[in-house]
Amino acid sequence: MAAVTEYIKESYIELTQKVTWPTWRELQNSAVVVLVAAIIIALVIFGMDQVIHFVLDKLYSSLG
């Protein structure tokens, strides 16, 4: 049990004294980067889906 208590104490000290937390401005910039990346990835996946849908429609219409 002493090891768990020591671990919690050390974790608290680490988080409050040794970790450098980002500023509000850095958080905002990171959020914008993540949002833009998510939109780009979503658009790429949407485009791939549309291309595959088009190809499969042509394939199925030529078979049936």
C-alpha positions as a printed NumPy array, in Angstrom:
array([[  0.   ,   0.   ,   0.   ],
       [  2.938,   2.319,   0.67 ],
       [  4.06 ,   1.942,  -2.939],
       [  0.664,   3.114,  -4.201],
       [  0.718,   6.132,  -1.882],
       [  4.242,   7.009,  -2.996],
       [  3.231,   6.663,  -6.639],
       [  0.286,   9.034,  -6.159],
       [  2.492,  11.568,  -4.346],
       [  5.15 ,  11.464,  -7.05 ],
       [  2.529,  11.749,  -9.786],
       [  1.025,  14.811,  -8.119],
       [  4.44 ,  16.467,  -7.776],
       [  5.225,  15.647, -11.397],
       [  1.983,  17.187, -12.651],
       [  2.109,  20.314, -10.503],
       [  5.817,  21.184, -10.527],
       [  7.599,  19.531, -13.434],
       [  5.124,  19.534, -16.32 ],
       [  5.025,  22.613, -18.513],
       [  1.43 ,  23.204, -19.477],
       [  0.623,  24.933, -22.778],
       [ -0.698,  28.461, -22.779],
       [ -4.281,  29.262, -23.779],
       [ -3.011,  30.586, -27.137],
       [ -1.051,  27.379, -27.809],
       [ -4.152,  25.318, -27.013],
       [ -6.217,  27.378, -29.435],
       [ -3.618,  26.982, -32.181],
       [ -3.438,  23.233, -31.604],
       [ -7.225,  22.957, -31.709],
       [ -7.305,  24.774, -35.059],
       [ -4.627,  22.472, -36.474],
       [ -6.561,  19.391, -35.328],
       [ -9.824,  20.758, -36.756],
       [ -8.253,  21.536, -40.147],
       [ -6.564,  18.118, -40.271],
       [ -9.842,  16.371, -39.391],
       [-11.702,  18.26 , -42.129],
       [ -9.024,  17.424, -44.713],
       [ -9.041,  13.742, -43.749],
       [-12.858,  13.669, -43.861],
       [-12.84 ,  15.229, -47.34 ],
       [-10.253,  12.724, -48.589],
       [-12.303,   9.804, -47.258],
       [-15.481,  11.295, -48.744],
       [-13.746,  11.631, -52.125],
       [-12.479,   8.06 , -52.011],
       [-15.969,   6.857, -51.116],
       [-17.505,   8.748, -54.019],
       [-14.948,   7.34 , -56.48 ],
       [-15.495,   3.78 , -55.263],
       [-19.276,   4.287, -55.408],
       [-19.018,   5.553, -59.001],
       [-16.761,   2.666, -60.081],
       [-19.   ,   0.044, -58.469],
       [-22.127,   1.586, -60.009],
       [-20.536,   1.395, -63.462],
       [-19.367,  -2.165, -62.833],
       [-22.753,  -3.371, -61.596],
       [-24.669,  -1.616, -64.367],
       [-22.442,  -3.227, -67.007],
       [-22.965,  -6.7  , -65.483],
       [-26.706,  -6.524, -65.019]])
